[in-house]
Amino acid sequence: MNRNQILGGCVVVVSVLMISTAQLTDLFGPTAAKSIVSASAMLNGILGGWVTLMSNQANLVKDASGVTGVEPIKINAQASPALAALAVDPNAPNVGATTPTVRSQLQEIAKG
């Protein structure tokens, strides 16, 4: 499981707790149930925000490039600055520029 799947699984668990007021009241009483539901609602928002932040273009390409069976991913000169930075990152060996000329363009894009 990757980072986004783990965060998504946590969102599922917290979402279920958040909508389970009746069951939590039966199990723990009204005061504890209210506290659990309130904390779950806040945590759900935080985790949902993290899933959104971690699902940006560069992270999606990086995650996909690490999957077994995926050929190297080639990035062209139309890339966003974050994706351009990934394409020229030596720590991302399965992601690169389409050509050496594009690589120099991507280095400029990555600088902003």
DSSP file (Angstrom, degrees, kcal/mol; ACC not computed):
  #  RESIDUE AA STRUCTURE BP1 BP2  ACC     N-H-->O    O-->H-N    N-H-->O    O-->H-N    TCO  KAPPA ALPHA  PHI   PSI    X-CA   Y-CA   Z-CA
    1    1 A M              0   0    0      0, 0.0     2,-0.1     0, 0.0     0, 0.0   0.000 360.0 360.0 360.0 138.7    0.0    0.0    0.0
    2    2 A N     >  -     0   0    0      1,-0.1     4,-2.1     4,-0.0     3,-0.2  -0.415 360.0 -92.9 -93.5 176.2    1.2    3.5   -0.8
    3    3 A R  H  > S+     0   0    0      1,-0.2     4,-2.5     2,-0.2     5,-0.2   0.874 123.9  50.4 -55.3 -44.3    1.0    6.6    1.3
    4    4 A N  H  > S+     0   0    0      1,-0.2     4,-2.6     2,-0.2    -1,-0.2   0.869 109.1  51.5 -67.1 -36.4   -2.3    7.8   -0.4
    5    5 A Q  H  > S+     0   0    0     -3,-0.2     4,-2.4     2,-0.2    -1,-0.2   0.898 110.6  48.7 -66.3 -39.9   -4.0    4.4    0.1
    6    6 A I  H  X S+     0   0    0     -4,-2.1     4,-2.1     2,-0.2    -2,-0.2   0.940 113.3  46.4 -65.1 -46.7   -3.1    4.4    3.8
    7    7 A L  H  X S+     0   0    0     -4,-2.5     4,-2.1     1,-0.2    -2,-0.2   0.908 112.3  51.6 -60.8 -41.4   -4.4    7.9    4.2
    8    8 A G  H  X S+     0   0    0     -4,-2.6     4,-2.0     1,-0.2    -2,-0.2   0.892 108.0  51.6 -62.7 -40.0   -7.5    7.0    2.3
    9    9 A G  H  X S+     0   0    0     -4,-2.4     4,-2.2     1,-0.2    -1,-0.2   0.889 108.8  50.8 -63.1 -39.6   -8.0    3.9    4.6
   10   10 A C  H  X S+     0   0    0     -4,-2.1     4,-2.7     1,-0.2     5,-0.2   0.894 107.5  53.5 -64.3 -39.4   -7.8    6.2    7.6
   11   11 A V  H  X S+     0   0    0     -4,-2.1     4,-2.5     2,-0.2    -2,-0.2   0.898 107.9  51.4 -61.2 -40.4  -10.3    8.6    6.1
   12   12 A V  H  X S+     0   0    0     -4,-2.0     4,-2.2     2,-0.2    -2,-0.2   0.949 111.9  45.3 -61.4 -49.3  -12.7    5.6    5.7
   13   13 A V  H  X S+     0   0    0     -4,-2.2     4,-2.1     1,-0.2    -2,-0.2   0.934 115.7  45.8 -61.4 -47.3  -12.3    4.5    9.3
   14   14 A V  H  X S+     0   0    0     -4,-2.7     4,-2.3     1,-0.2    -1,-0.2   0.868 110.4  54.7 -66.0 -36.2  -12.7    8.0   10.7
   15   15 A S  H  X S+     0   0    0     -4,-2.5     4,-1.4    -5,-0.2    -1,-0.2   0.902 107.5  49.9 -62.9 -41.4  -15.7    8.7    8.4
   16   16 A V  H  < S+     0   0    0     -4,-2.2     4,-0.4     1,-0.2     3,-0.4   0.925 112.2  47.3 -63.9 -43.9  -17.5    5.6    9.8
   17   17 A L  H >< S+     0   0    0     -4,-2.1     3,-1.0     1,-0.2    -2,-0.2   0.889 107.9  57.9 -61.9 -37.8  -16.8    6.7   13.4
   18   18 A M  H 3< S+     0   0    0     -4,-2.3    -1,-0.2     1,-0.2     3,-0.2   0.812 112.9  37.4 -64.2 -31.3  -18.0   10.2   12.4
   19   19 A I  T 3< S+     0   0    0     -4,-1.4     3,-0.3    -3,-0.4    -1,-0.2   0.301  95.7  86.5-104.0   9.4  -21.5    9.0   11.3
   20   20 A S    <>  +     0   0    0     -3,-1.0     4,-2.8    -4,-0.4     5,-0.3  -0.183  43.1 134.3-103.8  41.2  -21.9    6.3   14.0
   21   21 A T  H  > S+     0   0    0      1,-0.2     4,-2.5    -3,-0.2    -1,-0.2   0.913  72.7  48.8 -57.0 -47.1  -23.4    8.4   16.7
   22   22 A A  H  > S+     0   0    0     -3,-0.3     4,-1.9     1,-0.2    -1,-0.2   0.926 115.1  43.7 -62.1 -45.6  -26.2    5.9   17.6
   23   23 A Q  H  > S+     0   0    0      1,-0.2     4,-2.1     2,-0.2    -1,-0.2   0.908 114.5  49.5 -67.0 -41.8  -23.9    2.9   17.8
   24   24 A L  H  X>S+     0   0    0     -4,-2.8     4,-3.3     1,-0.2     5,-0.6   0.864 108.4  54.2 -66.6 -34.8  -21.2    4.8   19.7
   25   25 A T  H  X5S+     0   0    0     -4,-2.5     4,-1.8    -5,-0.3    -1,-0.2   0.922 109.7  47.4 -63.5 -43.4  -23.9    6.0   22.2
   26   26 A D  H  <5S+     0   0    0     -4,-1.9    -2,-0.2    -5,-0.2    -1,-0.2   0.888 119.7  39.8 -63.2 -38.8  -24.9    2.4   22.8
   27   27 A L  H  <5S+     0   0    0     -4,-2.1    -2,-0.2    -5,-0.1    -1,-0.2   0.896 136.1  10.3 -78.5 -41.8  -21.3    1.3   23.3
   28   28 A F  H  <5S-     0   0    0     -4,-3.3     4,-0.4     1,-0.2    -3,-0.2   0.496 104.3-105.3-122.5  -6.7  -19.8    4.2   25.2
   29   29 A G     X< -     0   0    0     -4,-1.8     4,-2.3    -5,-0.6    -1,-0.2  -0.123  43.3 -72.0  93.9 162.8  -22.7    6.5   26.4
   30   30 A P  H  > S+     0   0    0      0, 0.0     4,-2.3     0, 0.0     5,-0.2   0.852 126.2  50.7 -65.2 -37.8  -23.7    9.9   25.1
   31   31 A T  H  > S+     0   0    0      2,-0.2     4,-1.8     1,-0.2     5,-0.1   0.954 115.4  40.8 -68.1 -48.8  -20.8   12.0   26.4
   32   32 A A  H  > S+     0   0    0     -4,-0.4     4,-2.7     2,-0.2     5,-0.2   0.894 114.0  54.5 -65.4 -39.5  -18.1    9.7   25.0
   33   33 A A  H  X S+     0   0    0     -4,-2.3     4,-2.8     1,-0.2     5,-0.2   0.924 107.5  49.9 -60.8 -44.4  -20.0    9.3   21.8
   34   34 A K  H  X S+     0   0    0     -4,-2.3     4,-2.4     1,-0.2    -1,-0.2   0.908 112.1  48.2 -61.1 -41.8  -20.2   13.0   21.3
   35   35 A S  H  X S+     0   0    0     -4,-1.8     4,-2.6     2,-0.2     5,-0.2   0.909 112.4  48.2 -65.1 -42.6  -16.5   13.4   21.9
   36   36 A I  H  X S+     0   0    0     -4,-2.7     4,-2.4     2,-0.2    -2,-0.2   0.924 113.5  47.2 -64.0 -44.9  -15.6   10.6   19.5
   37   37 A V  H  X S+     0   0    0     -4,-2.8     4,-2.2     2,-0.2    -2,-0.2   0.916 113.8  47.8 -64.7 -43.3  -17.9   12.0   16.7
   38   38 A S  H  X S+     0   0    0     -4,-2.4     4,-2.0    -5,-0.2    -2,-0.2   0.936 114.2  45.4 -63.5 -47.1  -16.5   15.5   17.2
   39   39 A A  H  X S+     0   0    0     -4,-2.6     4,-2.6     1,-0.2    -1,-0.2   0.887 112.4  52.6 -63.7 -38.5  -12.9   14.3   17.1
   40   40 A S  H  X S+     0   0    0     -4,-2.4     4,-2.6    -5,-0.2    -1,-0.2   0.889 106.7  52.7 -64.8 -39.3  -13.6   12.1   14.1
   41   41 A A  H  X S+     0   0    0     -4,-2.2     4,-1.7     2,-0.2    -1,-0.2   0.920 112.4  44.5 -62.9 -43.5  -15.1   15.0   12.2
   42   42 A M  H  X S+     0   0    0     -4,-2.0     4,-2.0     1,-0.2    -2,-0.2   0.931 115.2  47.4 -66.2 -44.9  -12.0   17.2   12.8
   43   43 A L  H  X S+     0   0    0     -4,-2.6     4,-3.0     1,-0.2     5,-0.3   0.864 107.7  57.2 -64.8 -36.1   -9.6   14.3   12.0
   44   44 A N  H  X S+     0   0    0     -4,-2.6     4,-2.5     1,-0.2    -1,-0.2   0.913 107.4  47.8 -61.1 -43.2  -11.6   13.5    8.8
   45   45 A G  H  X S+     0   0    0     -4,-1.7     4,-2.0     2,-0.2    -1,-0.2   0.910 113.4  47.5 -63.6 -42.5  -11.1   17.0    7.6
   46   46 A I  H  X S+     0   0    0     -4,-2.0     4,-2.0     2,-0.2    -2,-0.2   0.945 114.9  44.3 -65.0 -48.9   -7.4   17.0    8.3
   47   47 A L  H  X S+     0   0    0     -4,-3.0     4,-2.4     1,-0.2    -2,-0.2   0.896 111.9  53.4 -64.9 -39.7   -6.8   13.6    6.7
   48   48 A G  H  X S+     0   0    0     -4,-2.5     4,-2.0    -5,-0.3    -1,-0.2   0.893 108.4  50.8 -61.4 -39.1   -8.9   14.5    3.7
   49   49 A G  H  X S+     0   0    0     -4,-2.0     4,-2.5     2,-0.2    -1,-0.2   0.901 109.1  50.6 -64.2 -41.0   -6.9   17.6    3.2
   50   50 A W  H  X S+     0   0    0     -4,-2.0     4,-2.5     2,-0.2    -2,-0.2   0.894 107.8  52.9 -64.6 -39.7   -3.6   15.6    3.3
   51   51 A V  H  X S+     0   0    0     -4,-2.4     4,-0.7     1,-0.2    -1,-0.2   0.925 111.0  48.1 -60.0 -43.0   -5.0   13.1    0.7
   52   52 A T  H >< S+     0   0    0     -4,-2.0     3,-0.8     1,-0.2    -2,-0.2   0.929 112.6  47.3 -63.2 -45.9   -5.7   16.1   -1.5
   53   53 A L  H >< S+     0   0    0     -4,-2.5     3,-0.6     1,-0.2    -1,-0.2   0.870 112.1  50.0 -64.0 -36.8   -2.3   17.6   -1.0
   54   54 A M  H 3< S+     0   0    0     -4,-2.5    -1,-0.2     1,-0.2    -2,-0.2   0.556  97.4  71.8 -80.1  -7.2   -0.5   14.3   -1.6
   55   55 A S  T <<  +     0   0    0     -3,-0.8    -1,-0.2    -4,-0.7    -2,-0.1  -0.084  69.9 134.5 -99.7  34.5   -2.4   13.7   -4.8
   56   56 A N  S <> S-     0   0    0     -3,-0.6     4,-2.3     1,-0.1     5,-0.2  -0.307  71.2 -98.9 -79.5 170.5   -0.7   16.4   -6.9
   57   57 A Q  H  > S+     0   0    0      1,-0.2     4,-2.2     2,-0.2     5,-0.2   0.899 119.9  47.7 -56.8 -48.9    0.6   15.8  -10.4
   58   58 A A  H  > S+     0   0    0      1,-0.2     4,-2.5     2,-0.2    -1,-0.2   0.901 112.6  49.0 -64.5 -41.2    4.3   15.2   -9.5
   59   59 A N  H  > S+     0   0    0      2,-0.2     4,-2.8     1,-0.2    -1,-0.2   0.885 109.8  52.2 -66.2 -37.6    3.4   12.7   -6.7
   60   60 A L  H  X S+     0   0    0     -4,-2.3     4,-2.4     2,-0.2    -2,-0.2   0.922 112.5  44.9 -63.4 -43.2    1.0   10.8   -9.0
   61   61 A V  H  X S+     0   0    0     -4,-2.2     4,-2.5     2,-0.2    -2,-0.2   0.914 113.5  50.5 -66.2 -42.4    3.7   10.5  -11.6
   62   62 A K  H  X S+     0   0    0     -4,-2.5     4,-0.9     2,-0.2    -2,-0.2   0.925 112.1  47.0 -61.3 -44.9    6.3    9.5   -9.0
   63   63 A D  H >< S+     0   0    0     -4,-2.8     3,-0.6     1,-0.2     4,-0.3   0.921 113.6  48.2 -62.5 -44.0    4.0    6.8   -7.6
   64   64 A A  H >< S+     0   0    0     -4,-2.4     3,-1.4     1,-0.2    -1,-0.2   0.867 106.2  57.3 -65.7 -36.3    3.1    5.5  -11.0
   65   65 A S  H 3< S+     0   0    0     -4,-2.5    -1,-0.2     1,-0.3    -2,-0.2   0.740 102.0  57.1 -67.9 -21.2    6.8    5.3  -12.0
   66   66 A G  T << S+     0   0    0     -4,-0.9     2,-0.3    -3,-0.6    -1,-0.3   0.485  80.6 109.3 -88.0  -2.7    7.5    3.1   -9.1
   67   67 A V  S X  S-     0   0    0     -3,-1.4     3,-1.8    -4,-0.3     2,-0.1  -0.573  79.9-108.5 -76.9 133.1    5.0    0.4  -10.1
   68   68 A T  T 3  S+     0   0    0     -2,-0.3     3,-0.1     1,-0.3    -1,-0.1  -0.378 104.4  27.2 -59.9 131.9    6.6   -2.8  -11.3
   69   69 A G  T 3  S+     0   0    0      1,-0.3     2,-0.5    -2,-0.1    -1,-0.3   0.361  87.5 126.5  96.8  -4.6    6.1   -3.2  -15.1
   70   70 A V    <   -     0   0    0     -3,-1.8    -1,-0.3    -5,-0.1     3,-0.1  -0.761  55.0-135.8 -90.0 128.2    5.9    0.5  -15.8
   71   71 A E        -     0   0    0     -2,-0.5    23,-0.0     1,-0.2    -1,-0.0  -0.305  46.4 -68.8 -70.2 162.6    8.4    1.7  -18.5
   72   72 A P        -     0   0    0      0, 0.0     2,-0.5     0, 0.0    23,-0.2  -0.272  52.7-126.2 -53.9 139.0   10.2    5.0  -17.8
   73   73 A I  E     -a   95   0A   0     21,-2.9    23,-2.7    -3,-0.1     2,-0.5  -0.794  20.9-149.8 -93.5 126.4    7.9    8.0  -17.9
   74   74 A K  E     -a   96   0A   0     -2,-0.5     2,-0.4    21,-0.2    23,-0.2  -0.839   6.6-157.8-103.3 131.3    9.0   10.7  -20.3
   75   75 A I  E     -a   97   0A   0     21,-3.1    23,-1.8    -2,-0.5    24,-0.3  -0.876   7.1-152.3-110.1 136.2    8.1   14.3  -19.5
   76   76 A N    >   -     0   0    0     -2,-0.4     3,-1.3    21,-0.2    -1,-0.0  -0.383  37.3 -88.4-101.2-176.6    8.0   17.1  -22.2
   77   77 A A  T 3  S+     0   0    0      1,-0.3     7,-0.0    -2,-0.1    -1,-0.0   0.463 115.4  73.9 -73.5  -1.6    8.5   20.8  -22.1
   78   78 A Q  T 3  S+     0   0    0      2,-0.0    -1,-0.3     6,-0.0     6,-0.0   0.341  73.3 126.7 -89.6   6.6    4.9   21.5  -21.3
   79   79 A A    <   -     0   0    0     -3,-1.3    -4,-0.0     1,-0.1    -2,-0.0  -0.209  64.1-112.8 -68.5 152.5    5.4   20.2  -17.7
   80   80 A S     >  -     0   0    0      1,-0.1     4,-2.9     4,-0.0     5,-0.2  -0.346  37.9-101.2 -71.8 163.9    4.5   22.2  -14.5
   81   81 A P  H  > S+     0   0    0      0, 0.0     4,-2.2     0, 0.0     5,-0.1   0.888 123.6  49.7 -57.2 -39.1    7.4   23.3  -12.4
   82   82 A A  H  > S+     0   0    0      2,-0.2     4,-1.7     1,-0.2     5,-0.1   0.916 114.0  44.1 -67.1 -41.7    6.8   20.4   -9.9
   83   83 A L  H  > S+     0   0    0      2,-0.2     4,-2.2     1,-0.2    -1,-0.2   0.874 111.9  53.5 -70.6 -36.5    6.7   17.8  -12.6
   84   84 A A  H  X S+     0   0    0     -4,-2.9     4,-1.4     2,-0.2    -2,-0.2   0.907 107.3  52.1 -62.4 -41.6    9.7   19.4  -14.3
   85   85 A A  H  < S+     0   0    0     -4,-2.2     4,-0.4    -5,-0.2    -1,-0.2   0.891 109.6  49.3 -62.0 -39.0   11.6   19.1  -11.1
   86   86 A L  H >< S+     0   0    0     -4,-1.7     3,-1.0     1,-0.2    -1,-0.2   0.902 106.9  55.9 -65.4 -40.5   10.7   15.5  -10.8
   87   87 A A  H 3< S+     0   0    0     -4,-2.2    10,-0.4     1,-0.3    -1,-0.2   0.784 114.3  38.6 -65.0 -27.6   11.9   14.8  -14.4
   88   88 A V  T 3< S+     0   0    0     -4,-1.4    -1,-0.3    -3,-0.2    -2,-0.2   0.355  88.3 115.1-104.1   4.9   15.3   16.2  -13.7
   89   89 A D    X   -     0   0    0     -3,-1.0     3,-1.7    -4,-0.4     6,-0.2  -0.644  57.7-151.5 -76.8 121.0   15.7   14.7  -10.2
   90   90 A P  T 3  S+     0   0    0      0, 0.0    -1,-0.1     0, 0.0    -4,-0.0   0.703  95.0  64.2 -66.6 -17.1   18.5   12.1  -10.1
   91   91 A N  T 3  S+     0   0    0      1,-0.2     3,-0.1     2,-0.1    -2,-0.1   0.437  93.5  64.3 -84.7   1.0   16.6   10.3   -7.3
   92   92 A A    X   +     0   0    0     -3,-1.7     3,-1.7    -6,-0.2    -1,-0.2  -0.668  62.4 166.7-119.6  73.7   13.7    9.6   -9.7
   93   93 A P  T 3  S+     0   0    0      0, 0.0    -1,-0.1     0, 0.0    -2,-0.1   0.684  71.2  57.1 -67.5 -18.2   15.5    7.3  -12.2
   94   94 A N  T 3  S+     0   0    0     -3,-0.1   -21,-2.9   -22,-0.1     2,-0.4   0.301 100.4  66.5 -97.0  10.2   12.3    6.1  -13.9
   95   95 A V  E <   +a   73   0A   0     -3,-1.7     2,-0.3   -23,-0.2   -21,-0.2  -0.999  65.4 138.2-129.7 130.6   11.1    9.6  -14.8
   96   96 A G  E     -a   74   0A   0    -23,-2.7   -21,-3.1    -2,-0.4    -8,-0.2  -0.938  49.3 -70.6-158.8-179.7   13.0   11.7  -17.3
   97   97 A A  E     -a   75   0A   0    -10,-0.4   -21,-0.2    -2,-0.3     6,-0.1  -0.414  36.2-124.7 -79.6 155.3   12.8   14.2  -20.2
   98   98 A T  S    S+     0   0    0    -23,-1.8   -22,-0.1     1,-0.1    -1,-0.1   0.848  92.0   1.0 -68.8 -33.9   11.8   13.1  -23.7
   99   99 A T  S  > S-     0   0    0    -24,-0.3     4,-2.1     1,-0.1    -1,-0.1  -0.940  77.0-104.5-145.9 165.3   15.1   14.5  -25.2
  100  100 A P  H  > S+     0   0    0      0, 0.0     4,-1.6     0, 0.0     5,-0.1   0.871 121.9  53.4 -60.8 -35.8   18.3   16.1  -24.0
  101  101 A T  H  > S+     0   0    0      1,-0.2     4,-1.6     2,-0.2     5,-0.1   0.924 109.2  47.6 -63.8 -44.0   17.0   19.5  -25.3
  102  102 A V  H  > S+     0   0    0      1,-0.2     4,-3.0     2,-0.2    -1,-0.2   0.859 104.8  61.6 -65.6 -34.7   13.8   19.1  -23.3
  103  103 A R  H  X S+     0   0    0     -4,-2.1     4,-2.1     1,-0.2    -1,-0.2   0.920 104.3  47.5 -57.9 -43.8   15.8   18.2  -20.2
  104  104 A S  H  X S+     0   0    0     -4,-1.6     4,-1.5     2,-0.2    -1,-0.2   0.881 112.3  50.1 -66.1 -36.2   17.5   21.6  -20.3
  105  105 A Q  H  X S+     0   0    0     -4,-1.6     4,-2.4     1,-0.2    -2,-0.2   0.907 109.6  51.3 -64.8 -41.2   14.1   23.2  -20.8
  106  106 A L  H  X S+     0   0    0     -4,-3.0     4,-2.9     1,-0.2    -2,-0.2   0.859 104.4  56.7 -65.5 -35.1   12.8   21.3  -17.8
  107  107 A Q  H  X S+     0   0    0     -4,-2.1     4,-1.2    -5,-0.2    -1,-0.2   0.900 109.7  46.1 -61.6 -39.3   15.7   22.4  -15.7
  108  108 A E  H  X S+     0   0    0     -4,-1.5     4,-0.7     2,-0.2    -2,-0.2   0.904 112.6  49.4 -68.0 -42.4   14.7   26.0  -16.4
  109  109 A I  H >< S+     0   0    0     -4,-2.4     3,-1.0     1,-0.2    -2,-0.2   0.906 108.2  54.4 -62.9 -41.5   11.0   25.3  -15.7
  110  110 A A  H 3< S+     0   0    0     -4,-2.9    -1,-0.2     1,-0.3    -2,-0.2   0.822 101.8  57.9 -63.9 -31.3   11.9   23.6  -12.4
  111  111 A K  H 3<        0   0    0     -4,-1.2    -1,-0.3    -5,-0.2    -2,-0.2   0.719 360.0 360.0 -71.4 -19.8   13.9   26.7  -11.3
  112  112 A G    <<        0   0    0     -3,-1.0    -3,-0.2    -4,-0.7    -2,-0.1   0.423 360.0 360.0 100.8 360.0   10.7   28.7  -11.7
